[in-house]
Amino acid sequence: MTALTPPSAVPARGLALVLMGLWCAGCGGPPPVLAPPQAGVEAVAGLASASVQGEEMALQGKFAFVFRRPGFGRVDVPGPFGATVYSLLFETDSGYLVVPSRKIYAAERSDELMNRFLGFGLRPSEVIDLLSGVWPEAGTGSLWSLRRDAGGRVSHGEKGGFLFDVTEFFPGAGVPRSLTFSAVGTAGRINVLSLRFNPAPRPEAFDTGFLERFRRGSWEEIRNILKDEN
């Protein structure tokens, strides 16, 4: 799984070079020391691997991601030769599953698309909280129940049937490196291979204008296409 730029904007060869750079950034030597910026985490970008077994789909492999508050996100999943197999775009309350090679996409609510992808409906802002380890102070009406370890790091969380446990942290200030999660009918693990905080804004990463040139399909149609791709 991997990629960080609009599928219409990067040729397969160029995309492969981008993916290689991201992969190499997470390889070799000890894990980096990571500390979220004191001013706050507005965005995260990086590379991760996932092993997920859900009711609707199973995932195994690497992917690249970028999420920016308040509600933007992008996940790119590559094939064995670097070309993007599919992308997930999050734009406030809207989400899109895109298959560039077939010029087709499906539209969903943002949380529903995340639910189909990983088995739980987190908002992009919550993904930033999860990956950075920096959570807002629980206030009245908070839906999250969080638990901290002896070092003050958030190591466990629950919300509406979804729960996660951090099994390994990056050296530094409580940034998760590996975590397990489960929800009804879904269980999995995510390993963060490389992570950057507050990268320079790249609005083109979340641009959906190219979808005007694509055909809108259904989730079932695209799921069958992805089965054929694999």
Rosetta blueprint (number, residue, H / E / L):
1 M L
2 T L
3 A L
4 L L
5 T L
6 P L
7 P L
8 S L
9 A L
10 V L
11 P L
12 A H
13 R H
14 G H
15 L H
16 A H
17 L H
18 V H
19 L H
20 M H
21 G H
22 L H
23 W H
24 C H
25 A H
26 G L
27 C L
28 G L
29 G L
30 P L
31 P L
32 P L
33 V L
34 L E
35 A L
36 P L
37 P L
38 Q L
39 A L
40 G L
41 V L
42 E L
43 A E
44 V E
45 A E
46 G E
47 L E
48 A E
49 S E
50 A E
51 S E
52 V E
53 Q E
54 G L
55 E L
56 E L
57 M L
58 A E
59 L E
60 Q E
61 G E
62 K E
63 F E
64 A E
65 F E
66 V E
67 F E
68 R E
69 R L
70 P L
71 G L
72 F E
73 G E
74 R E
75 V E
76 D E
77 V E
78 P E
79 G L
80 P L
81 F L
82 G L
83 A L
84 T E
85 V E
86 Y E
87 S E
88 L E
89 L E
90 F E
91 E E
92 T L
93 D L
94 S E
95 G E
96 Y E
97 L E
98 V E
99 V E
100 P H
101 S H
102 R H
103 K L
104 I E
105 Y E
106 A E
107 A E
108 E E
109 R E
110 S H
111 D H
112 E H
113 L H
114 M H
115 N H
116 R H
117 F H
118 L H
119 G L
120 F L
121 G L
122 L L
123 R L
124 P H
125 S H
126 E H
127 V H
128 I H
129 D H
130 L H
131 L H
132 S H
133 G L
134 V L
135 W L
136 P L
137 E L
138 A L
139 G L
140 T L
141 G L
142 S L
143 L L
144 W L
145 S E
146 L E
147 R E
148 R E
149 D L
150 A L
151 G L
152 G L
153 R L
154 V E
155 S E
156 H E
157 G E
158 E E
159 K E
160 G L
161 G L
162 F E
163 L E
164 F E
165 D E
166 V E
167 T E
168 E E
169 F E
170 F L
171 P L
172 G E
173 A L
174 G L
175 V L
176 P E
177 R E
178 S E
179 L E
180 T E
181 F E
182 S E
183 A E
184 V L
185 G L
186 T E
187 A E
188 G E
189 R E
190 I E
191 N E
192 V E
193 L E
194 S E
195 L E
196 R E
197 F E
198 N L
199 P L
200 A L
201 P L
202 R L
203 P H
204 E H
205 A H
206 F H
207 D L
208 T L
209 G H
210 F H
211 L H
212 E H
213 R H
214 F L
215 R E
216 R E
217 G L
218 S L
219 W H
220 E H
221 E H
222 I H
223 R H
224 N H
225 I H
226 L H
227 K H
228 D H
229 E H
230 N L
